[in-house]
Amino acid sequence: MDRSRPPHLEELVGCRNSSMFNMWRPKARVIAPSGWMNDPMGMFQTKNGSFHVGYQCNPQHLGWANISQCSASTSDFVHFNDYRSWQDPVTVGPSQLYDIRGVLDGVVIQDGFNGHPTLFYTSAYVGEFSPRCQPPELEGVETQSMAYTEDDGSTWTKLNFGAGGNPVIYYWPERNLSGFRDPFVFESQELSNFYDSNVHQLHGDSEESEPRGKKYLLLSGGIRVEADSTNAGPRVFLYRQTKENDVRDWTYLGPILSFTAEYNQTSEWTGGNGINFEATGFSTIDEQGLAQDVDSSHQLNIFTAGTEGARNNTHMDSWPVWYAVSWELSASDAHVRGKIDFSGVVDWGRSYGFRQFPVGKRQLLVGWVYEDDEFNVLTHQRGAQGAFTLFREMFVKVVHNIHPGALKTPESAPSWATKKEEDGSHSLLTFGQRILPEIRAALYDRSKVTKFNDRTLKIDSSSFHQELEGRSPTHLEAFEKQPKDRYYAISAQLDFFPEQETPMDEDLKRPTALRGGFRILSGKFEWTDVYYDPNQEFLVIDRSHSSSIPSYGNSTEKAKHRLWPVLDPITHKTKYESLNLTIVVDNSVLEVHANERAIITTRVYPWCHDSVNIGYFVQDSEEGSRQTKSEESTNLEPGFQHSNSQSHFKVVRFSKVELWDGLLNAWPNRPHDTSIEGAYSHNITSTIYGLWPDL
């Protein structure tokens, strides 16, 4: 087909199955060999030091159905090999009556049943299960079951059906649930100290009936709204191992997180709590990773979760969120409750189902990147759906020496906390994420790296560019060296504001400034703009021209992100943070990281051969233009006032700009084409029981 111009959609729809298999396929991350994949699951370290990486899959079909665990191994989270083979990557699938509808999200207990690594998963039986399904979900549709491995994950043995076996948790902890899934197991000395204390004993439970195991279990779900309109909403249910050395027996303690239903974002800085939780995880982290010192001053208890029902029917109506919590240890029923101190968004794009897991002293995080072909117009032609984000490490991000003037007006539901240090300075604490250093190093080492000279760009009569009527004045400048295809990364530092001399006791006025970033995947007909808007405080991916195929989504992705003013304690000058940007273009998967705080992972589907190139992007924002014309100060955000037009800063400084061309092949032992030809069909169980509809 002619890829020098935009196509006719009818021609594309008429193409055979998997005929576009490699056209938009990523190569530098975890991806199924074919068919459907979604959430990560079953991560653990094997006896030889490598890691088992599981993911929910349906290799023989392109939709979420007949869900199984597929498996890969890795020693570095950079390169992967399929367990068994790429033709048959399934390691645990539906095989029993209690899980006939799917082996759903699960966690591995390293020292599990009889000391073996044990997959603790949600087993799905026949029946509906979603927060709004009608008729409502019934008890027994989602239960929790186990399978153990004696060969590091190559084969798994499910516990026997019945007493002392699967399902190990059948009954709901409360009535009228909207979900009951996604086990997550952890240990917490702090929780054990509370539950084993005399204080807890005084509230009624006898010592003989108290659970005493070291392990705790989270299950995600909620209470149906129509069952209790006042108190219904998402819940995280907390269990404790009843007896030491027995992972089959668990005692329900109560909901550790509980919200009333929320249908919109809590604030611009956060997601929405929704009506149901999924894939909840927990860890205590500090600036280095997993917290090792209980007395660390920069330490956070972090829950990650998926929330359903609060995104205005975009992005699957789901948010991947995080919560920083403190414990309420004096609840009326003598159980622990989590109190939300502040919260934010794990990833602002098209990703979900994040799972965290420990690797040594680090806590890693990885999620599912879903497609943006809402009506599956070209799904059969692609022959596959889904991928992982790059693996990330979690830590507490601290920004030191914040100018006090930036903290005078409180925000509504911010994604950070502030702290006054012993020296009188002010620090900001929030949830940090960064691409694993070993992944970043491998991408750099395996690519052809070009380093560009620093430059300062502005908008004037000589640089004015306006490709579409109604768009703000824009300055575009092509890279001197262009990538050879759609596998590359950009690393850069951008500065938007001049240095100021503002005393600590004075209000801080931030000048309006230009937008700055990069135009990527650019050609005659298609392009994608990745930029930061310092006036609106958004990291933006403008996908409005990312594909000339009209069936693909092209909405703009935004992440709320502030560059903080930092006061030099010696010079007393104030300098705003630089925007430290990493853009990874892995064919259709676009992953953008800013300052280890804001991340957007989304999808782009260019058609034309020439939609590859990169250029610098500077644009006069509408807000900045209004400022200049009106010469008025605008209080755009609480705590920050924009100064008048004389302080309008009309340049963007680009430095440390690098192009990493080529990335790497994360699956060196797979053939280039792992597609399955012909018609896709469900597993025979689906045909017999009528469990799943066709796409």
C-alpha positions as CSV (number, residue, x, y, z in Angstrom):
1,M,0.0,0.0,0.0
2,D,1.0,3.6,-0.6
3,R,2.5,5.0,2.6
4,S,3.6,8.3,1.1
5,R,0.1,9.8,1.7
6,P,-2.8,9.4,4.2
7,P,-4.7,6.1,3.5
8,H,-8.3,5.4,2.9
9,L,-9.6,3.6,6.0
10,E,-11.7,1.2,3.9
11,E,-8.5,-0.1,2.3
12,L,-6.9,-0.8,5.7
13,V,-10.0,-2.6,7.1
14,G,-9.9,-4.9,4.1
15,C,-6.4,-6.1,4.9
16,R,-5.9,-9.6,6.2
17,N,-5.3,-10.6,9.8
18,S,-1.8,-9.6,11.1
19,S,-0.9,-7.9,7.9
20,M,0.2,-4.8,9.9
21,F,1.8,-6.9,12.7
22,N,5.1,-5.0,12.8
23,M,3.9,-1.6,11.6
24,W,3.3,-0.2,15.1
25,R,4.9,-3.0,17.2
26,P,7.3,-1.9,20.1
27,K,10.5,-3.8,20.5
28,A,12.3,-2.5,23.6
29,R,9.8,-3.7,26.3
30,V,7.8,-6.7,27.5
31,I,5.2,-7.6,24.8
32,A,3.3,-10.8,24.1
33,P,4.3,-12.7,21.0
34,S,0.8,-12.3,19.6
35,G,-2.8,-11.8,20.7
36,W,-4.0,-10.0,23.8
37,M,-2.0,-9.0,26.9
38,N,-2.7,-6.8,29.9
39,D,-1.7,-6.5,33.6
40,P,1.7,-7.6,35.0
41,M,1.5,-10.4,37.5
42,G,3.6,-13.1,39.2
43,M,6.9,-11.3,39.6
44,F,9.6,-13.2,41.6
45,Q,13.3,-14.0,41.7
46,T,14.2,-17.6,40.8
47,K,16.9,-19.7,42.5
48,N,19.4,-18.9,39.8
49,G,18.9,-15.1,40.3
50,S,16.9,-14.4,37.2
51,F,13.3,-13.1,37.4
52,H,10.0,-14.5,36.4
53,V,7.9,-11.9,34.7
54,G,4.3,-12.8,34.3
55,Y,1.5,-11.0,32.4
56,Q,-2.1,-11.6,31.8
57,C,-2.6,-12.9,28.3
58,N,-4.8,-14.6,25.7
59,P,-2.4,-15.6,22.9
60,Q,-5.0,-17.1,20.6
61,H,-7.3,-14.1,20.6
62,L,-7.3,-10.3,20.5
63,G,-9.6,-9.5,23.3
64,W,-9.7,-9.8,27.1
65,A,-11.0,-13.3,27.4
66,N,-9.8,-16.7,28.7
67,I,-7.2,-14.9,30.7
68,S,-4.1,-16.9,31.6
69,Q,-0.6,-16.2,32.9
70,C,2.1,-16.0,30.2
71,S,5.7,-15.9,31.4
72,A,9.1,-14.5,30.5
73,S,12.4,-14.6,32.2
74,T,15.0,-11.8,32.5
75,S,18.2,-11.2,34.4
76,D,18.3,-7.5,33.9
77,F,14.8,-6.2,33.0
78,V,16.3,-5.3,29.6
79,H,16.3,-8.6,27.6
80,F,13.6,-11.3,27.9
81,N,13.0,-14.9,26.9
82,D,9.7,-16.7,26.8
83,Y,9.1,-19.5,29.2
84,R,8.4,-22.7,27.1
85,S,8.4,-20.9,23.7
86,W,7.0,-17.9,21.9
87,Q,4.5,-20.2,20.3
88,D,3.2,-21.4,23.7
89,P,4.0,-18.8,26.4
90,V,1.1,-19.8,28.8
91,T,2.3,-21.1,32.1
92,V,-1.0,-21.0,34.1
93,G,-4.4,-21.1,32.5
94,P,-8.1,-21.8,33.2
95,S,-8.4,-25.5,33.9
96,Q,-10.7,-25.9,37.0
97,L,-14.3,-25.1,37.5
98,Y,-13.5,-22.3,40.0
99,D,-11.2,-20.5,37.5
100,I,-12.8,-21.6,34.2
101,R,-13.4,-17.9,33.3
102,G,-9.8,-16.8,33.9
103,V,-6.6,-16.8,35.9
104,L,-6.6,-13.1,36.8
105,D,-4.0,-10.8,38.5
106,G,-1.8,-12.4,41.0
107,V,1.2,-12.0,43.2
108,V,3.9,-14.6,44.0
109,I,4.7,-15.5,47.6
110,Q,8.4,-16.4,47.5
111,D,8.2,-18.8,50.5
112,G,4.7,-20.1,49.8
113,F,3.0,-23.5,49.9
114,N,5.5,-26.0,51.3
115,G,8.2,-23.4,50.9
116,H,7.8,-23.1,47.1
117,P,7.1,-19.9,45.2
118,T,3.3,-19.7,45.1
119,L,1.1,-17.7,42.7
120,F,-1.8,-16.2,44.7
121,Y,-4.3,-15.3,42.0
122,T,-7.9,-14.3,41.4
123,S,-9.9,-17.3,40.0
124,A,-12.9,-16.3,38.0
125,Y,-16.0,-18.5,37.7
126,V,-19.0,-18.0,35.4
127,G,-20.8,-14.8,36.0
128,E,-20.5,-11.0,35.6
129,F,-17.9,-9.0,37.5
130,S,-17.6,-5.3,37.0
131,P,-18.6,-2.4,39.3
132,R,-21.7,-1.6,37.2
133,C,-22.6,-5.0,35.8
134,Q,-26.2,-6.1,35.8
135,P,-27.2,-8.3,37.5
136,P,-24.7,-7.4,40.2
137,E,-21.8,-9.7,40.8
138,L,-22.5,-12.7,43.1
139,E,-20.3,-14.1,45.8
140,G,-18.2,-16.9,44.4
141,V,-17.6,-15.4,40.9
142,E,-14.3,-14.0,42.0
143,T,-12.4,-16.1,44.5
144,Q,-8.7,-16.4,45.4
145,S,-6.7,-19.4,44.6
146,M,-3.1,-20.7,44.6
147,A,-0.6,-22.6,42.4
148,Y,3.0,-23.4,43.3
149,T,6.1,-24.1,41.2
150,E,8.9,-26.5,41.9
151,D,10.9,-25.5,38.8
152,D,11.2,-21.7,39.0
153,G,8.0,-21.0,37.1
154,S,8.1,-23.4,34.1
155,T,5.2,-25.4,35.5
156,W,2.7,-24.7,38.2
157,T,0.5,-27.0,40.3
158,K,-2.8,-25.7,41.6
159,L,-3.9,-26.7,45.1
160,N,-6.5,-29.4,45.3
161,F,-10.1,-28.3,45.1
162,G,-11.9,-28.2,48.5
163,A,-11.1,-27.7,52.1
164,G,-7.5,-26.7,52.7
165,G,-7.1,-26.1,49.0
166,N,-8.5,-23.9,46.3
167,P,-10.2,-21.5,46.4
168,V,-8.3,-20.5,49.6
169,I,-10.6,-17.4,50.0
170,Y,-14.1,-17.9,48.7
171,Y,-16.4,-15.7,50.9
172,W,-16.6,-12.0,50.6
173,P,-15.4,-9.9,53.6
174,E,-18.5,-7.6,53.3
175,R,-21.7,-7.6,51.4
176,N,-22.7,-6.1,48.0
177,L,-19.2,-6.0,46.6
178,S,-18.4,-4.3,43.3
179,G,-15.1,-6.3,42.9
180,F,-13.0,-8.8,44.9
181,R,-9.7,-9.4,43.1
182,D,-5.9,-8.9,42.6
183,P,-4.1,-10.3,45.7
184,F,-1.0,-8.4,47.0
185,V,1.0,-9.9,49.8
186,F,3.5,-7.9,51.9
187,E,5.1,-7.9,55.4
188,S,4.9,-5.0,57.8
189,Q,6.5,-4.9,61.3
190,E,4.6,-1.7,62.0
191,L,1.2,-3.4,61.5
192,S,2.3,-6.5,63.4
193,N,3.4,-4.4,66.3
194,F,-0.1,-2.8,66.5
195,Y,-2.1,-6.0,66.1
196,D,0.1,-7.9,68.6
197,S,0.0,-5.1,71.2
198,N,-1.9,-5.1,74.5
199,V,-3.9,-2.1,73.2
200,H,-5.4,-4.2,70.5
201,Q,-6.1,-7.1,72.9
202,L,-8.1,-4.8,75.1
203,H,-10.5,-4.2,72.3
204,G,-12.0,-7.7,72.5
205,D,-10.1,-10.3,70.5
206,S,-8.7,-13.1,72.6
207,E,-5.1,-14.0,72.1
208,E,-6.1,-17.5,71.0
209,S,-8.2,-16.2,68.1
210,E,-5.7,-13.6,67.0
211,P,-4.0,-14.2,63.6
212,R,-0.2,-14.3,64.1
213,G,1.4,-14.7,60.7
214,K,3.9,-12.2,59.4
215,K,2.2,-11.7,56.0
216,Y,-0.6,-9.3,55.1
217,L,-2.9,-9.5,52.1
218,L,-4.6,-6.7,50.2
219,L,-7.6,-7.4,48.0
220,S,-9.1,-4.7,45.8
221,G,-12.8,-4.0,45.3
222,G,-15.6,-1.8,46.6
223,I,-19.2,-1.6,47.8
224,R,-21.9,-1.3,45.1
225,V,-23.3,2.2,44.9
226,E,-27.0,1.1,44.6
227,A,-26.6,-1.0,47.7
228,D,-25.5,1.9,49.9
229,S,-25.7,5.3,48.3
230,T,-24.1,7.0,51.4
231,N,-21.1,4.8,52.1
232,A,-20.5,2.9,48.9
233,G,-17.3,3.3,47.0
234,P,-13.8,1.8,46.6
235,R,-12.2,-0.4,49.2
236,V,-8.9,-2.1,49.9
237,F,-9.6,-5.1,52.1
238,L,-6.8,-6.1,54.6
239,Y,-6.2,-9.7,55.7
240,R,-3.5,-11.2,57.9
241,Q,-2.0,-14.6,57.6
242,T,-3.7,-16.6,60.4
243,K,-0.9,-19.0,61.2
244,E,2.8,-18.8,60.6
245,N,4.0,-21.0,57.7
246,D,0.6,-21.6,56.3
247,V,-0.2,-19.3,53.3
248,R,-3.6,-20.9,52.8
249,D,-5.4,-19.5,55.8
250,W,-6.2,-15.7,56.1
251,T,-8.1,-13.7,58.6
252,Y,-10.0,-10.5,57.5
253,L,-9.1,-7.4,59.5
254,G,-11.1,-4.7,57.8
255,P,-10.9,-2.1,55.0
256,I,-7.5,-0.4,55.2
257,L,-8.5,2.1,52.6
258,S,-12.1,3.3,52.2
259,F,-13.7,6.1,50.1
260,T,-17.1,7.1,49.2
261,A,-17.8,7.0,45.4
262,E,-16.2,9.8,43.4
263,Y,-16.9,10.3,39.8
264,N,-14.4,13.1,38.9
265,Q,-10.8,14.1,39.6
266,T,-10.2,15.0,43.2
267,S,-8.0,17.9,41.9
268,E,-5.9,18.8,39.0
269,W,-2.9,17.2,40.7
270,T,-4.6,13.9,41.4
271,G,-6.8,11.3,39.8
272,G,-10.2,10.3,41.0
273,N,-11.1,7.6,43.6
274,G,-13.9,6.2,41.4
275,I,-16.2,3.4,42.6
276,N,-13.9,0.4,42.7
277,F,-10.3,-0.4,43.3
278,E,-8.1,-2.8,41.3
279,A,-4.5,-4.0,41.5
280,T,-3.6,-2.4,44.8
281,G,-0.1,-2.6,46.0
282,F,1.8,-1.2,49.0
283,S,5.3,-0.4,50.2
284,T,7.2,1.9,52.5
285,I,9.9,3.9,50.5
286,D,12.5,6.5,51.1
287,E,14.9,8.4,48.9
288,Q,16.9,5.3,48.1
289,G,14.0,2.9,47.4
290,L,12.6,0.4,49.9
291,A,12.8,2.0,53.4
292,Q,15.6,0.4,55.5
293,D,15.6,2.9,58.4
294,V,12.4,3.3,60.3
295,D,13.6,6.7,61.6
296,S,14.2,8.2,58.1
297,S,12.7,11.7,58.0
298,H,11.9,11.4,54.3
299,Q,9.8,8.2,54.3
300,L,6.4,7.5,52.8
301,N,3.9,4.7,53.0
302,I,2.7,4.4,49.3
303,F,-0.3,2.5,48.0
304,T,-0.6,2.2,44.2
305,A,-4.0,1.3,42.8
306,G,-6.3,1.4,39.7
307,T,-9.6,3.2,40.2
308,E,-12.6,2.7,38.0
309,G,-15.4,5.2,37.3
310,A,-13.9,8.6,37.6
311,R,-12.4,9.7,34.3
312,N,-15.3,10.9,32.3
313,N,-15.4,7.8,30.2
314,T,-12.0,8.4,28.7
315,H,-8.9,6.2,29.2
316,M,-11.2,3.2,30.0
317,D,-12.7,5.4,32.7
318,S,-9.8,4.4,34.9
319,W,-6.9,6.1,36.8
320,P,-3.7,4.6,37.9
321,V,-3.1,6.4,41.2
322,W,-0.9,6.5,44.2
323,Y,-1.6,7.5,47.8
324,A,0.8,8.6,50.5
325,V,-0.8,7.5,53.8
326,S,-0.3,7.6,57.5
327,W,-1.9,5.1,59.9
328,E,-4.9,5.6,62.1
329,L,-4.2,3.1,64.9
330,S,-7.1,3.8,67.1
331,A,-10.1,3.0,65.0
332,S,-13.3,2.1,66.8
333,D,-13.1,-1.5,65.8
334,A,-9.4,-1.7,66.8
335,H,-8.1,-2.2,63.3
336,V,-5.7,-0.1,61.2
337,R,-7.0,2.5,58.7
338,G,-5.0,4.4,56.2
339,K,-5.4,8.2,56.2
340,I,-4.6,9.9,52.9
341,D,-2.0,12.6,53.4
342,F,-1.7,13.4,49.7
343,S,-2.0,11.6,46.4
344,G,-1.2,11.7,42.7
345,V,-1.2,9.9,39.4
346,V,1.2,7.1,38.6
347,D,0.9,7.7,34.8
348,W,-1.3,10.3,33.1
349,G,-1.6,8.5,29.8
350,R,-2.9,5.2,28.4
351,S,-1.5,2.9,31.1
352,Y,-3.1,0.9,33.9
353,G,-2.8,-2.2,36.1
354,F,0.5,-1.2,37.7
355,R,2.1,-3.8,40.0
356,Q,5.0,-3.2,42.4
357,F,7.4,-5.8,43.6
358,P,10.7,-5.9,45.5
359,V,14.1,-6.5,43.9
360,G,16.8,-6.3,46.6
361,K,16.6,-2.9,48.3
362,R,14.5,-1.5,45.5
363,Q,10.8,-1.5,44.9
364,L,10.0,-1.8,41.2
365,L,6.8,-0.8,39.3
366,V,5.5,-1.7,35.9
367,G,2.2,-1.3,34.2
368,W,0.2,-2.2,31.1
369,V,0.0,0.1,28.1
370,Y,-3.3,-0.4,26.2
371,E,-4.1,0.5,22.6
372,D,-6.0,3.5,21.4
373,D,-8.3,1.7,18.9
374,E,-11.5,1.9,20.9
375,F,-13.7,0.2,18.4
376,N,-11.1,-2.4,17.3
377,V,-11.2,-1.1,13.8
378,L,-7.7,-2.3,12.9
379,T,-7.1,-4.8,15.8
380,H,-7.2,-7.9,13.6
381,Q,-4.7,-6.3,11.2
382,R,-2.3,-5.5,14.0
383,G,-2.6,-9.0,15.4
384,A,-1.7,-8.1,18.9
385,Q,-2.9,-5.8,21.7
386,G,-1.0,-4.4,24.7
387,A,2.5,-3.9,26.1
388,F,4.3,-3.0,29.3
389,T,5.7,0.3,30.3
390,L,9.4,0.3,30.9
391,F,10.2,-1.0,34.4
392,R,10.6,1.8,37.0
393,E,11.9,2.1,40.5
394,M,9.9,3.8,43.2
395,F,11.5,6.3,45.7
396,V,10.7,9.5,47.7
397,K,11.5,12.5,45.5
398,V,12.7,15.4,47.6
399,V,13.1,19.0,46.2
400,H,15.2,21.0,48.6
401,N,15.3,24.7,49.4
402,I,11.9,25.6,48.0
403,H,11.4,29.4,48.0
404,P,8.9,30.1,50.9
405,G,6.9,32.4,48.7
406,A,5.8,29.4,46.6
407,L,4.2,27.8,49.7
408,K,2.2,30.7,51.1
409,T,-1.1,29.8,49.5
410,P,-2.2,26.2,50.1
411,E,-3.2,24.1,47.2
412,S,-6.4,22.1,47.0
413,A,-5.5,18.4,47.2
414,P,-1.9,18.6,46.1
415,S,0.4,15.7,45.2
416,W,3.1,16.6,47.7
417,A,3.8,17.5,51.3
418,T,6.2,20.2,52.5
419,K,8.6,20.0,55.4
420,K,10.6,22.6,57.3
421,E,14.1,21.2,57.7
422,E,16.3,21.7,60.8
423,D,18.3,24.4,59.0
424,G,15.0,26.4,58.4
425,S,14.8,25.6,54.7
426,H,11.7,24.1,53.1
427,S,11.6,20.8,51.3
428,L,9.0,19.2,49.1
429,L,8.3,15.4,49.3
430,T,6.4,13.5,46.7
431,F,6.3,10.1,45.0
432,G,9.2,9.6,42.6
433,Q,9.6,7.2,39.7
434,R,12.5,6.7,37.3
435,I,13.3,4.3,34.5
436,L,15.5,1.6,35.9
437,P,19.1,2.8,35.5
438,E,20.1,-0.5,33.9
439,I,17.4,0.0,31.3
440,R,18.4,3.6,30.6
441,A,22.0,2.6,30.3
442,A,21.2,-0.2,27.9
443,L,19.1,2.0,25.7
444,Y,22.0,4.5,25.6
445,D,24.7,1.9,24.9
446,R,22.8,0.0,22.2
447,S,21.7,3.2,20.3
448,K,23.7,5.5,18.1
449,V,24.0,8.6,20.3
450,T,24.2,12.1,18.9
451,K,24.8,15.1,21.2
452,F,23.6,18.5,20.1
453,N,24.9,21.9,21.0
454,D,23.0,24.0,23.5
455,R,20.7,26.6,22.0
456,T,18.2,29.3,23.0
457,L,15.1,29.6,20.9
458,K,12.5,32.3,20.8
459,I,9.7,33.5,18.6
460,D,10.2,36.5,16.4
461,S,9.5,37.6,12.8
462,S,12.4,35.5,11.5
463,S,11.3,32.3,13.2
464,F,7.5,32.5,13.1
465,H,5.8,29.4,11.9
466,Q,2.1,28.7,11.9
467,E,1.1,25.5,10.0
468,L,-2.5,25.7,10.9
469,E,-4.9,28.6,11.2
470,G,-5.8,29.4,14.8
471,R,-2.7,27.9,16.3
472,S,-0.4,30.0,18.5
473,P,2.9,31.4,16.9
474,T,5.4,28.5,16.8
475,H,9.1,28.2,16.2
476,L,10.2,24.8,14.8
477,E,13.8,23.9,14.1
478,A,14.8,20.5,12.8
479,F,17.5,18.4,14.4
480,E,20.8,18.3,12.5
481,K,20.7,14.5,12.7
482,Q,17.5,12.6,12.3
483,P,16.6,9.1,13.4
484,K,16.5,6.3,10.9
485,D,13.1,4.9,12.1
486,R,10.6,5.0,14.9
487,Y,12.7,3.6,17.7
488,Y,14.6,6.3,19.5
489,A,14.9,8.3,22.7
490,I,15.5,12.0,23.5
491,S,17.2,13.2,26.7
492,A,17.2,16.9,27.3
493,Q,17.2,19.8,29.8
494,L,14.9,22.8,29.2
495,D,14.9,26.1,31.1
496,F,12.0,28.5,30.9
497,F,12.6,31.2,33.5
498,P,15.4,33.6,34.3
499,E,17.2,33.7,37.7
500,Q,15.6,36.1,40.2
501,E,16.6,38.0,43.3
502,T,13.6,37.6,45.5
503,P,14.1,37.7,49.3
504,M,12.7,34.8,51.4
505,D,10.0,37.0,53.0
506,E,8.6,38.4,49.7
507,D,5.9,37.0,47.5
508,L,7.3,35.2,44.4
509,K,6.1,36.3,41.0
510,R,6.7,33.9,38.2
511,P,7.0,35.4,34.8
512,T,4.9,34.1,31.9
513,A,7.0,32.1,29.5
514,L,6.9,30.2,26.2
515,R,6.0,26.6,25.8
516,G,9.0,24.4,24.9
517,G,9.6,20.8,23.8
518,F,10.0,18.7,20.7
519,R,8.0,17.8,17.6
520,I,8.5,14.1,17.1
521,L,7.4,11.4,14.6
522,S,7.1,14.3,12.1
523,G,6.5,14.2,8.4
524,K,4.5,16.0,5.8
525,F,1.1,14.9,7.1
526,E,1.7,13.6,10.6
527,W,3.5,14.8,13.8
528,T,3.2,14.7,17.6
529,D,4.2,17.6,19.9
530,V,5.6,16.9,23.3
531,Y,6.1,20.1,25.3
532,Y,5.8,21.8,28.7
533,D,3.4,24.7,29.2
534,P,4.9,26.7,32.2
535,N,2.0,29.0,32.4
536,Q,-0.7,26.3,32.8
537,E,1.8,23.9,34.4
538,F,1.1,21.0,32.2
539,L,3.3,18.5,30.5
540,V,1.5,17.9,27.2
541,I,1.5,15.4,24.4
542,D,-0.5,16.9,21.5
543,R,-1.7,13.9,19.4
544,S,-4.1,15.8,17.2
545,H,-1.9,15.1,14.1
546,S,-0.2,11.9,15.3
547,S,-2.0,9.6,12.8
548,S,-3.7,10.2,9.5
549,I,-5.9,7.1,10.2
550,P,-9.1,8.5,11.6
551,S,-10.1,5.4,13.7
552,Y,-7.2,5.9,16.1
553,G,-7.5,8.1,19.1
554,N,-5.9,11.5,18.9
555,S,-6.9,13.3,22.1
556,T,-4.3,15.4,23.9
557,E,-2.7,13.9,27.0
558,K,-1.8,16.2,29.9
559,A,0.0,15.7,33.2
560,K,-0.1,18.4,35.9
561,H,3.5,19.3,36.7
562,R,5.1,22.3,38.5
563,L,8.7,23.5,38.2
564,W,9.5,24.8,41.7
565,P,11.5,27.9,42.5
566,V,14.7,26.9,44.4
567,L,16.4,29.4,46.7
568,D,20.2,29.3,46.8
569,P,21.1,29.6,50.5
570,I,24.4,31.3,49.7
571,T,23.6,33.7,46.8
572,H,20.0,34.1,47.9
573,K,19.0,34.0,44.2
574,T,16.0,32.0,43.1
575,K,16.2,29.7,40.1
576,Y,13.3,27.6,38.8
577,E,13.9,23.9,38.3
578,S,14.9,22.8,34.9
579,L,12.6,20.5,33.0
580,N,14.6,17.3,32.8
581,L,12.9,15.3,30.0
582,T,13.2,11.8,28.7
583,I,11.1,10.8,25.7
584,V,11.1,7.2,24.6
585,V,9.6,6.5,21.2
586,D,9.2,2.7,20.9
587,N,7.2,2.7,17.7
588,S,3.6,3.2,18.8
589,V,4.4,3.4,22.5
590,L,5.4,6.9,23.5
591,E,6.7,7.2,27.1
592,V,7.6,10.7,28.5
593,H,9.2,11.3,31.9
594,A,9.7,14.7,33.5
595,N,11.7,15.4,36.6
596,E,11.1,11.9,38.0
597,R,7.6,13.1,39.0
598,A,5.3,13.4,36.0
599,I,5.0,10.5,33.4
600,I,2.7,10.1,30.4
601,T,2.7,6.9,28.4
602,T,0.4,6.8,25.4
603,R,0.0,5.5,21.9
604,V,0.6,7.1,18.5
605,Y,0.1,5.4,15.1
606,P,1.7,7.2,12.2
607,W,1.0,5.8,8.8
608,C,3.3,7.6,6.4
609,H,6.9,6.5,5.9
610,D,8.3,10.0,6.5
611,S,6.7,10.4,9.9
612,V,9.9,9.9,11.8
613,N,11.7,13.2,12.2
614,I,12.4,15.4,15.3
615,G,12.6,19.1,15.8
616,Y,12.8,21.7,18.6
617,F,9.4,23.1,19.4
618,V,8.8,26.6,21.0
619,Q,5.3,28.1,21.1
620,D,3.7,31.2,22.5
621,S,0.9,30.0,24.7
622,E,-2.6,31.6,24.6
623,E,-2.1,32.5,28.3
624,G,1.2,34.2,27.5
625,S,-0.3,36.1,24.6
626,R,-3.1,37.4,26.7
627,Q,-0.7,38.5,29.4
628,T,1.4,40.4,26.8
629,K,-1.7,42.2,25.3
630,S,-3.5,43.0,28.5
631,E,-0.4,43.9,30.7
632,E,-2.3,42.5,33.6
633,S,-1.2,40.1,36.4
634,T,-3.1,36.8,36.5
635,N,-3.3,34.7,39.5
636,L,-3.2,31.4,37.5
637,E,-2.5,29.1,40.4
638,P,-2.7,29.5,44.1
639,G,0.7,30.4,45.6
640,F,2.0,31.8,42.3
641,Q,1.3,35.1,40.7
642,H,2.3,35.8,37.1
643,S,4.1,39.1,36.7
644,N,3.2,41.7,34.2
645,S,4.2,41.7,30.5
646,Q,7.6,43.3,31.2
647,S,8.7,40.1,32.7
648,H,7.4,37.9,29.9
649,F,10.3,35.5,29.3
650,K,10.3,34.9,25.5
651,V,13.1,32.3,25.2
652,V,13.5,28.6,26.0
653,R,17.0,27.3,26.7
654,F,17.7,23.7,25.4
655,S,20.8,22.0,26.9
656,K,22.2,18.5,27.2
657,V,20.1,17.4,24.2
658,E,20.8,13.9,23.0
659,L,19.3,11.6,20.4
660,W,19.6,7.8,21.1
661,D,18.7,6.3,17.8
662,G,17.8,2.6,17.5
663,L,17.0,1.6,21.1
664,L,17.4,-2.2,21.5
665,N,15.6,-5.5,20.8
666,A,14.3,-6.8,24.1
667,W,13.5,-10.2,22.6
668,P,16.7,-11.4,20.9
669,N,15.6,-15.0,20.7
670,R,12.2,-14.4,19.1
671,P,11.8,-14.2,15.3
672,H,11.0,-10.8,13.9
673,D,7.4,-12.0,13.1
674,T,5.6,-13.9,15.8
675,S,2.1,-13.3,14.5
676,I,-0.5,-16.0,14.1
677,E,-2.0,-16.2,10.6
678,G,-5.7,-16.8,9.9
679,A,-8.8,-16.3,12.0
680,Y,-8.5,-15.8,15.7
681,S,-10.8,-17.9,18.0
682,H,-11.3,-18.4,21.7
683,N,-10.2,-21.4,23.7
684,I,-12.5,-24.3,23.5
685,T,-13.9,-23.6,27.0
686,S,-15.3,-20.3,25.7
687,T,-17.0,-22.1,22.8
688,I,-18.6,-24.7,25.1
689,Y,-19.7,-22.4,27.9
690,G,-20.3,-19.3,25.9
691,L,-18.1,-17.3,28.2
692,W,-16.7,-14.7,25.9
693,P,-18.1,-12.7,22.9
694,D,-16.0,-12.3,19.8
695,L,-14.6,-8.9,18.9
